[in-house]
Amino acid sequence: MSPLLEVKGLTKHFPVSKGVILSRLGETVKAVDDVSFSVEQGETLGLVGESGCGKSTTGRCIIRLLEPTAGSIHFDGTDVRKLRGRRLKAFRRDVQFIFQDPYASLNPRMTFGEIMAEPLVIHNLGTRREREQRCKEMLEVVGLNPEHIHRYPHEFSGGQRQRVGIARALMLRPKMIICDEPVSALDVSIQAQIINLLEELQDEFGLTYLFIAHDLAVIRHICDRVAVMYLGKVVELGGWRQVYNDPHHPYTQALLSAAPVPDPEKQRQRNRIILRGDVPSPIKPPSGCRFHTRCPIAQFPLCSEEEPPLREVAKGHQVACHFAKSFPIPV
Ligand code: SF4
């Protein structure tokens, strides 16, 4: 069976428009460069990496909030990049988005009911009474009181607002939801509640998730497979056990070594890998392997001249590193 979502060679470059010199030189920010992955029906793929690695841009390109520079996106057998007008609108009914900031993503002048009914209004679905009924049902599904339908976002906490954001995404009964850092703006205690809610909803509605996050602990909890991104590229992709228990790419190893574990004894024994330097500019990413300026095991000139392709190190586990097999660093 073909995957629900298939992304091949996705590329998004933004022209640099600030400053006369840079724009004249035709500089571009290479936010996403030749990214490929697929998501099966009912599974959760995590996209993880530091800020600015291109994970959110990837999510926005998939739903065509941003127009990709190159590459192909197929959803349920349809070429998403060719969609226009009504067919694009229908696609957006099937693929919904949950935004990171529940404070900024809900219009403060609209009641919860108006916010949630908006997708139904845009798609011309149901009568006013039916929409109100659907909003009440959905508020209950996400663990809120249906009577909150007439209340405004400022009357609620971040966690409650994010529940409304989730309810809004569910109103059109989508097949897939792209969750863009849905818990990173919330308190730790609330994060677990929202993650649990998303898991319950996945079972109830048969949803497929693309889950974007920088927090490896969150990804581990909810994802079936994980794609690690660095400077616009996927550097490691595999089942979450493969990536967490047997990371091959030095960047994944460094990220994992920095993620705290709940057992104080294990935490004390861990060997933290400190990466030197800052993330290079995506305007002029390093040649060869983009990670070579910070990699603790880089070999020159190979790493600075030749870009390593994603290759399989085990079934379903791919790594973009020339020394993925021969230089495993224990985490
Ligand atoms: Fe490090 Fe070279 Fe592997 Fe890149 S290809 S991760 S620089 S060892």
Residues whose N, C-alpha, C, O or C-beta is under 5 A from the ligand:
A	BS01	SF4	P250 C289 F291 H292 C295 I297 A298 Q299 C303 P308 A320 C321 H322 F323
